[in-house]
């Protein structure tokens, strides 16, 4: 009887957590809109008349959007969707500020994007009011090439630091038994939306912890260490 009661309570808790994760999800219609806007931004950055075209801009999602752990923000309506814009810059020194300025100028040349554009510390943001915003982080390959590792601007835009969002996503998905991600496509599709009921326990745990962190005092958030893989080969 005790075991039966415990199992029932555990199932109820599982159902409650599943419903909570469902409420944290990006709505399906917004996910479709994000896909359409993402494809449009990719096309604009690599268009024939784009100054960035010769740098072969390669856009792809990173962070929570890539690994299926995006959560509804606390205290605001917009979901935070993160993307990388990897440019084929050679081993010569390139000023991170100049690279970020180039992406910002190209987006500002579009009449639709201009009023939606915001400059942040390391990225540019396109705000789709009351739905989501797209944060676009400039990046370049490591030199010499080192798998999926890239270089991204530091917070002061004074130098480039190593990162590996694709490697982290592959590690995370392998831990969640989701299989491998596609790593070698130019304009990569955003991940299909995954119903909350189909998410792995790892994905649900990250969603719930992210919500707790978002609702914590600013001092706690500021001093929290970044999430990192335990696999040193995949450190971002």
URFENDA-V6774 format. One record per residue. SS is DSSP state (H for helix, E for strand, L for the rest). Layout:
SS, SS
//
This chain:
L, H, H, H, H, H, H, H, H, H, H, H, H, H, H, H, H, H, H, H, H, H, H, H, L, L, L, H, H, H, H, H, H, H, H, H, H, H, H, H, H, H, H, H, H, L, L, L, L, L, L, L, H, H, H, L, L, E, E, E, E, E, H, H, H, H, H, L, L, L, L, L, L, L, L, L, L, L, E, E, E, E, E, E, E, E, E, L, L, L, L, L, L, L, L, H, H, H, H, H, H, H, H, H, H, H, H, H, L, L, H, H, H, H, L, L, E, E, E, L, L, L, E, E, E, E, E, E, L, L, L, E, E, E, E, E, E, E, E, E, E, L, L, L, L, L, L, L, L, E, E, E, E, L, L, L, L, L, L, E, E, E, E, L, H, H, H, H, H, H, H, H, H, H, H, L, L, L, L, L, L, L, L, L, L, L, L, L, L, L, L, L, L, L, L, H, H, H, L, L, H, H, H, H, H, H, H, H, H, H, H, H, H, H, L, L, L, H, H, H, H, H, H, L, L, L, L, L, L, L, L, H, H, H, L, L
//
